[in-house]
């Protein structure tokens, strides 16, 4: 069964426009800052589960939810969404994500 979330976490629709949802927007900022400080997806998921801001009513946080937030360019103010993070933060997160997912290369013996 599909979830009820119609817009990215951190926003709500008011009078036909996307506006930041205060608690969720702060959580998005925290996710970006904490990831850039070195936290893993598991670290973030565990901390979010202990927090007061659910991803969606009745759903537990998971790594996929964290990943979707970290890869969503709309948080920089794209596509009629108000910015929640800077372009620099977004770019730094994408750089770290690429390094984390890069396959390990064997060094010659």
N, C-alpha and C positions, 0 to 999 in steps of 0.2 A: 504494500500500500504506500503510495507516495505521500511525502510530508506536506505540511501546510505552508512551508516557507516559499514565498513568491518573489522576494527580493533578497539580495545578499544580506547575511548576518551583519548587523550594525546599522541598518537603515529601516525606515518604515515609510509608508506612503501617507502623506497628509495633503489634502486638497489638490490631489493630482501631481504632487511633486515628492521626490525622494528627500527625506530629511534624516539626519542622524538620530538614531535611537540612543539616548544618552548612555545607559549602562552597557549596551552592546558595542557602541562606538569606542568606549573606553577599553573594553575587552579586546577589540580588534587592535587598538594601539598597543596594548600590553602584549598581545601575541607577537606582533612585529618586533617590538623592543626586546622581548625576552628571547625570541629566536635569534636575533642578531647578537645577543649577549652570549649565545652558545647553547641554549636549550635545544633538546631533541624534540621530535614530535611526541614521543612518549612522555617526556617531562612536561610538555605543554598540556597534553591530554589529562595527565594525572592532576595537575594543578587546577585545570578548568573544572574537573569533576568535583573538586573540593570547594570551588567558588560558588557564588550566589547567582551567576548569570547562566541559565541554561541555553543550549543551542536552539532547542525547540522543546516545547512542553512535552514531557513524556519520553524524551530521547536523551541518551547519555552521549557525552562528547566522545569522539573517536579520532584517530589519526587522519582519516579522510576528510573530516570536517575542518580540521586544522590546516591540512594541505590546501583545501579549496579556498580558505581565507588567505593563505600566504601566496597563492597564485592569482588572485583576483585583482586585475589592474584597475577595476572600478574604484577601489579605495583611494586612488590617487586623484580622483575628481573627473574621471572619464564618463562619457555617456550619460550626462545629466545627473550624475551622482555628486554630492558635495565631497570634497576630499577629507579623508580621515587620517591619511599618512602622506608623507612627502614622496615625490618621485624618487629621490635619492634612497629613502628607506626601502621602497619597493625594489629598486634595482639591486641594492645590496642583498636583499633577501633572495632574489632570483639568482644572483651570483653564488651565494652560499648553497642554495638548493641544487644548482648545477654541479657544483664541486662535490656535494654529498652523493649525488646519483651517478657521478662519473665512474665507469668501471675501473677497477684497479689494473694497472699494467704490470706485467711481469718484467723484472729487470734482467738483462742478460747475465749469465753466470760468469 
